[in-house]
Amino acid sequence: MGHGAIDLKGEQILIVDDVETNRLVLEEIIKDMGCSPVLAENGEQALQMAKECVPKLILTDISMPGMDGYELCRHLKHDPKTTHTPIIFISAFDDPMDIVEGFLLGGEDYITKPFIPEVVQARVGVHLRLYEAKNELMEMNRRLQISVSEQLKQMELEKKNILYALANIALQNSDYETDYMERLRRNCGILAQGMQLSPLFEDKISDSYVDTIELATPLCDIGNIGVPVELLKKKESLSEEEQEIVQNHTNIGARLLSDLYVNSDYNEFISTAIDIARHHHENWDGSGYPERLREQKIPLAAQIVAVMERYTNLTEKGARSREEALAVMKEEAGIKFNPDIYTICCKISRQFC
C-alpha cells in the first residue's frame, strides 16, 4: 500500500469521557469512519484498557472526576507502549489555557463540544495517518542501521517524500497560494547562493549547505499539521491564547523532525530542517518565538528562511511589487531579521521569483 493510502479500517480508538452521552456520540462518529471504538468512563479504566489493546489514537475529556485528562496524558506519555500514541483532548473551549496545557503535555490536538461529526472524523483521520507515517519513518530508521549504501539513499528519499507529504497537508490547512512553498524554497536557495559570495558568510555556506536549505525549507511549517485548521484560516485577530496555540507549531514541527535522526548524512538535512522549523519565527532583536533568541544565536538557516518568508509573503498574490516589499523590509531590518542578510537580499532581489 502506498504512503498516501493508509487503511484506517478497524483501527482501535480509545474514547475516554465520564459523560455517557459524549461517549456514545463519539462511538457512533468513530464507527462511521470504519474504526473500532473502545470506551472508558474514567482515567483509571482508560489506563488499563490502553495497556490491553494499545489503541492507535486516544480521545479524552479534560475534566473528569479522579484522574483527569491531563494526568491520564502524563501516564500514557511515560509508558513506552503508548508514548507515541496520539492523544486528542476534548474541550468545551471555555478556557483556552486548558488547550495550551494539553499541547505542553504532548497532546496532538483538541476537539470542541458540541461535536461536529465531520470535524471529529477529519481530525482523527489526520492524526491516524500522521501516526502511521511516523511509525513508517521509525521503522525505516531501524532498517537503515543494517542497510547497504544504495538502500540508505533510497530509504532517505522515501523519508523525505513522507515528510513533504505531511508538510503538504499542513500547507493545505493554511491560507497560502498553491505555489507559495515552491517560491519560498527557490528564494531561500537563491539568497543562500548570494550569501556564499559575501565575505561575511562565505565560510559558513558551502554548495551542499545551499542544497540542504532548499530541501529543508518546505518543512518550515510542518508543525501546522498539529494546529486547528480554524485558527490557521481565521481572518480576525487571534486572542493571546489562540496565538500561543498557533505559535506552538514551531515546537510540534521540531519534535516531529527530531524523531528522525539516524547515523548517516541524512542528519545534516534533518538538523537544518529542525533549526528552520523551530526558529524561523525568531526576531533579530529577540522579540520572536519560541525561545526569544536574538542575533547570531538564531541558527543561520532560520535567519535565511525568516527573510525570504517575509519577502515571499509580501509579494504573494501580487500584493506588493519587489521594490515595495523591500521598502517594507528596510524598516524591519535589524529588528525582525539580520540587516547584513537584508543588504544581500536587496542586491540580488531581481533573481527572486
C-alpha positions as semicolon CSV with decimal commas, in nm:
position;residue;x (nm);y (nm);z (nm)
1;M;0,000;0,000;0,000
2;G;0,134;0,346;-0,093
3;H;0,211;0,607;0,169
4;G;-0,088;0,819;0,062
5;A;-0,339;0,533;0,105
6;I;-0,315;0,429;0,470
7;D;-0,608;0,198;0,558
8;L;-0,790;0,324;0,869
9;K;-1,048;0,043;0,875
10;G;-1,065;-0,146;1,204
11;E;-0,818;0,081;1,386
12;Q;-0,894;0,088;1,760
13;I;-0,975;0,432;1,902
14;L;-0,998;0,470;2,281
15;I;-1,268;0,718;2,391
16;V;-1,245;0,845;2,750
17;D;-1,527;1,055;2,896
18;D;-1,720;1,036;3,223
19;V;-2,038;1,153;3,045
20;E;-2,213;0,858;2,881
21;T;-2,382;1,074;2,616
22;N;-2,047;1,205;2,494
23;R;-1,905;0,852;2,479
24;L;-2,199;0,725;2,276
25;V;-2,193;1,019;2,033
26;L;-1,820;0,977;1,971
27;E;-1,864;0,599;1,943
28;E;-2,107;0,642;1,651
29;I;-1,883;0,900;1,481
30;I;-1,581;0,669;1,506
31;K;-1,783;0,368;1,386
32;D;-1,888;0,568;1,079
33;M;-1,518;0,601;0,992
34;G;-1,486;0,222;0,989
35;C;-1,273;0,230;1,304
36;S;-1,334;0,032;1,624
37;P;-1,418;0,247;1,929
38;V;-1,322;0,130;2,279
39;L;-1,499;0,315;2,562
40;A;-1,371;0,411;2,907
41;E;-1,558;0,622;3,161
42;N;-1,259;0,741;3,365
43;G;-0,882;0,781;3,353
44;E;-0,802;0,473;3,561
45;Q;-1,011;0,249;3,339
46;A;-0,856;0,407;3,030
47;L;-0,501;0,333;3,151
48;Q;-0,585;-0,036;3,193
49;M;-0,755;-0,055;2,852
50;A;-0,464;0,123;2,683
51;K;-0,226;-0,145;2,817
52;E;-0,450;-0,426;2,695
53;C;-0,548;-0,305;2,347
54;V;-0,276;-0,043;2,268
55;P;-0,509;0,186;2,068
56;K;-0,393;0,377;1,761
57;L;-0,540;0,703;1,898
58;I;-0,698;0,828;2,222
59;L;-0,979;1,083;2,259
60;T;-1,002;1,203;2,619
61;D;-1,207;1,459;2,804
62;I;-1,005;1,705;3,012
63;S;-1,236;1,746;3,309
64;M;-1,315;1,411;3,476
65;P;-1,350;1,306;3,841
66;G;-1,049;1,126;3,984
67;M;-0,777;1,109;3,717
68;D;-0,839;1,397;3,474
69;G;-0,732;1,408;3,110
70;Y;-0,402;1,580;3,188
71;E;-0,293;1,316;3,440
72;L;-0,402;1,042;3,201
73;C;-0,189;1,202;2,929
74;R;0,114;1,216;3,160
75;H;0,084;0,844;3,241
76;L;0,037;0,747;2,876
77;K;0,335;0,953;2,757
78;H;0,559;0,791;3,023
79;D;0,460;0,438;2,919
80;P;0,684;0,307;2,635
81;K;0,383;0,123;2,487
82;T;0,176;0,440;2,445
83;T;0,433;0,720;2,445
84;H;0,384;0,777;2,070
85;T;0,007;0,720;2,067
86;P;-0,168;1,042;1,952
87;I;-0,388;1,199;2,220
88;I;-0,668;1,439;2,125
89;F;-0,825;1,633;2,409
90;I;-1,198;1,705;2,426
91;S;-1,267;2,062;2,539
92;A;-1,564;2,295;2,572
93;F;-1,317;2,576;2,471
94;D;-1,431;2,786;2,765
95;D;-1,071;2,820;2,883
96;P;-0,812;2,825;2,600
97;M;-0,534;2,776;2,856
98;D;-0,665;2,420;2,900
99;I;-0,579;2,360;2,536
100;V;-0,234;2,518;2,569
101;E;-0,159;2,296;2,869
102;G;-0,269;1,993;2,670
103;F;-0,019;2,073;2,395
104;L;0,258;2,120;2,650
105;L;0,188;1,774;2,792
106;G;0,230;1,616;2,449
107;G;-0,128;1,616;2,322
108;E;-0,160;1,642;1,946
109;D;-0,492;1,825;1,906
110;Y;-0,824;1,915;2,062
111;I;-1,189;1,883;1,961
112;T;-1,456;2,118;2,087
113;K;-1,803;2,039;2,215
114;P;-2,068;2,006;2,084
115;F;-1,921;1,751;1,843
116;I;-1,942;1,807;1,469
117;P;-1,903;1,460;1,311
118;E;-1,713;1,586;1,004
119;V;-1,466;1,779;1,221
120;V;-1,409;1,483;1,456
121;Q;-1,354;1,247;1,162
122;A;-1,118;1,489;0,986
123;R;-0,905;1,544;1,299
124;V;-0,895;1,175;1,388
125;G;-0,813;1,082;1,028
126;V;-0,523;1,328;1,005
127;H;-0,365;1,209;1,331
128;L;-0,410;0,841;1,248
129;R;-0,233;0,900;0,917
130;L;0,037;1,104;1,089
131;Y;0,082;0,827;1,349
132;E;0,113;0,562;1,080
133;A;0,352;0,778;0,879
134;K;0,570;0,836;1,187
135;N;0,572;0,461;1,252
136;E;0,685;0,403;0,897
137;L;0,961;0,658;0,943
138;M;1,075;0,499;1,270
139;E;1,076;0,155;1,106
140;M;1,285;0,299;0,825
141;N;1,531;0,428;1,086
142;R;1,573;0,078;1,228
143;R;1,619;-0,071;0,883
144;L;1,873;0,194;0,789
145;Q;2,112;0,064;1,053
146;I;2,165;-0,259;0,857
147;S;2,119;-0,132;0,502
148;V;2,385;-0,101;0,237
149;S;2,469;0,237;0,088
150;E;2,224;0,226;-0,204
151;Q;1,940;0,114;0,021
152;L;2,024;0,402;0,256
153;K;1,989;0,656;-0,022
154;Q;1,659;0,511;-0,140
155;M;1,508;0,499;0,205
156;E;1,621;0,852;0,286
157;L;1,440;0,962;-0,028
158;E;1,128;0,780;0,088
159;K;1,150;0,954;0,425
160;K;1,177;1,291;0,260
161;N;0,876;1,209;0,043
162;I;0,671;1,126;0,353
163;L;0,785;1,446;0,524
164;Y;0,696;1,651;0,218
165;A;0,356;1,481;0,207
166;L;0,295;1,578;0,571
167;A;0,419;1,931;0,502
168;N;0,177;1,945;0,210
169;I;-0,114;1,860;0,439
170;A;0,000;2,135;0,677
171;L;0,024;2,380;0,385
172;Q;-0,327;2,294;0,266
173;N;-0,455;2,370;0,617
174;S;-0,312;2,723;0,584
175;D;-0,433;3,002;0,361
176;Y;-0,139;3,010;0,118
177;E;-0,131;3,011;-0,261
178;T;-0,057;2,670;-0,414
179;D;0,288;2,778;-0,537
180;Y;0,382;2,962;-0,215
181;M;0,614;2,695;-0,073
182;E;0,788;2,639;-0,407
183;R;0,857;3,014;-0,431
184;L;0,988;3,020;-0,074
185;R;1,214;2,718;-0,138
186;R;1,363;2,867;-0,454
187;N;1,409;3,211;-0,300
188;C;1,592;3,065;0,001
189;G;1,827;2,881;-0,234
190;I;1,892;3,197;-0,434
191;L;1,961;3,400;-0,120
192;A;2,194;3,134;0,021
193;Q;2,388;3,131;-0,308
194;G;2,417;3,510;-0,294
195;M;2,546;3,493;0,063
196;Q;2,818;3,250;-0,049
197;L;2,975;3,539;-0,240
198;S;2,988;3,766;0,067
199;P;3,298;3,771;0,293
200;L;3,057;3,773;0,589
201;F;2,915;3,431;0,506
202;E;3,148;3,255;0,260
203;D;3,299;3,035;0,533
204;K;2,953;2,934;0,659
205;I;2,777;2,846;0,334
206;S;2,900;2,564;0,111
207;D;2,739;2,425;-0,204
208;S;2,596;2,135;0,000
209;Y;2,454;2,388;0,251
210;V;2,267;2,561;-0,033
211;D;2,127;2,226;-0,148
212;T;2,030;2,131;0,207
213;I;1,847;2,456;0,282
214;E;1,647;2,419;-0,041
215;L;1,545;2,067;0,065
216;A;1,468;2,166;0,425
217;T;1,276;2,492;0,368
218;P;0,946;2,326;0,262
219;L;0,931;2,165;0,608
220;C;0,936;2,501;0,791
221;D;0,566;2,489;0,881
222;I;0,521;2,110;0,904
223;G;0,413;2,167;1,266
224;N;0,090;2,327;1,139
225;I;-0,039;1,972;1,098
226;G;-0,097;1,983;1,474
227;V;-0,271;2,323;1,479
228;P;-0,652;2,353;1,447
229;V;-0,742;2,446;1,090
230;E;-0,992;2,709;1,201
231;L;-0,714;2,902;1,377
232;L;-0,483;2,882;1,074
233;K;-0,757;3,017;0,848
234;K;-0,907;3,267;1,091
235;K;-0,928;3,614;0,936
236;E;-0,997;3,802;1,260
237;S;-0,723;3,883;1,510
238;L;-0,627;3,591;1,730
239;S;-0,659;3,611;2,106
240;E;-0,345;3,575;2,315
241;E;-0,435;3,213;2,394
242;E;-0,504;3,135;2,028
243;Q;-0,170;3,291;1,932
244;E;0,006;3,057;2,175
245;I;-0,162;2,758;2,013
246;V;-0,063;2,869;1,662
247;Q;0,291;2,958;1,767
248;N;0,332;2,609;1,912
249;H;0,360;2,480;1,553
250;T;0,733;2,555;1,580
251;N;0,772;2,307;1,867
252;I;0,541;2,049;1,709
253;G;0,741;2,055;1,384
254;A;1,079;2,037;1,558
255;R;0,958;1,750;1,777
256;L;0,835;1,553;1,476
257;L;1,162;1,602;1,288
258;S;1,374;1,525;1,596
259;D;1,242;1,168;1,594
260;L;1,423;1,100;1,266
261;Y;1,792;1,112;1,348
262;V;1,997;0,826;1,205
263;N;2,368;0,761;1,163
264;S;2,414;0,898;0,813
265;D;2,449;1,217;0,612
266;Y;2,070;1,239;0,635
267;N;2,127;1,408;0,972
268;E;2,252;1,728;0,806
269;F;1,919;1,760;0,627
270;I;1,719;1,680;0,943
271;S;1,932;1,908;1,164
272;T;1,881;2,200;0,926
273;A;1,509;2,126;0,898
274;I;1,478;2,124;1,280
275;D;1,660;2,458;1,308
276;I;1,427;2,609;1,049
277;A;1,105;2,460;1,188
278;R;1,179;2,569;1,546
279;H;1,339;2,909;1,489
280;H;1,214;3,069;1,165
281;H;0,986;3,297;1,371
282;E;1,264;3,428;1,597
283;N;1,338;3,800;1,554
284;W;1,682;3,961;1,533
285;D;1,605;4,179;1,838
286;G;1,489;3,883;2,050
287;S;1,116;3,957;2,027
288;G;1,023;3,644;1,832
289;Y;0,926;3,290;1,937
290;P;0,950;3,021;2,065
291;E;1,276;3,090;2,255
292;R;1,321;3,465;2,202
293;L;1,667;3,408;2,056
294;R;1,849;3,715;1,927
295;E;2,107;3,796;1,661
296;Q;2,366;3,525;1,594
297;K;2,209;3,285;1,844
298;I;1,942;3,229;1,580
299;P;2,056;2,942;1,350
300;L;2,168;3,080;1,013
301;A;1,926;2,862;0,816
302;A;1,635;3,001;1,020
303;Q;1,762;3,357;0,956
304;I;1,761;3,295;0,581
305;V;1,409;3,149;0,585
306;A;1,280;3,436;0,803
307;V;1,398;3,698;0,549
308;M;1,265;3,508;0,248
309;E;0,939;3,418;0,418
310;R;0,876;3,788;0,478
311;Y;0,959;3,875;0,116
312;T;0,751;3,590;-0,025
313;N;0,453;3,681;0,197
314;L;0,469;4,047;0,099
315;T;0,473;3,966;-0,273
316;E;0,218;3,684;-0,256
317;K;-0,076;3,718;-0,499
318;G;0,095;4,029;-0,639
319;A;0,007;4,227;-0,326
320;R;0,330;4,428;-0,349
321;S;0,599;4,476;-0,608
322;R;0,959;4,377;-0,542
323;E;1,052;4,739;-0,466
324;E;0,756;4,788;-0,231
325;A;0,834;4,467;-0,042
326;L;1,199;4,565;0,005
327;A;1,092;4,909;0,128
328;V;0,875;4,749;0,397
329;M;1,157;4,513;0,494
330;K;1,405;4,800;0,520
331;E;1,213;4,929;0,823
332;E;1,228;4,582;0,979
333;A;1,599;4,510;0,916
334;G;1,782;4,495;1,246
335;I;1,453;4,434;1,425
336;K;1,297;4,128;1,265
337;F;1,596;3,994;1,077
338;N;1,970;4,016;1,016
339;P;2,048;4,352;0,848
340;D;2,350;4,201;0,667
341;I;2,130;3,936;0,508
342;Y;1,877;4,205;0,413
343;T;2,154;4,402;0,235
344;I;2,246;4,097;0,028
345;C;1,876;4,034;-0,033
346;C;1,843;4,379;-0,189
347;K;2,145;4,326;-0,416
348;I;2,013;4,004;-0,568
349;S;1,637;4,068;-0,539
350;R;1,585;4,071;-0,917
351;Q;1,656;3,697;-0,914
352;F;1,372;3,618;-0,672
353;C;1,054;3,457;-0,801
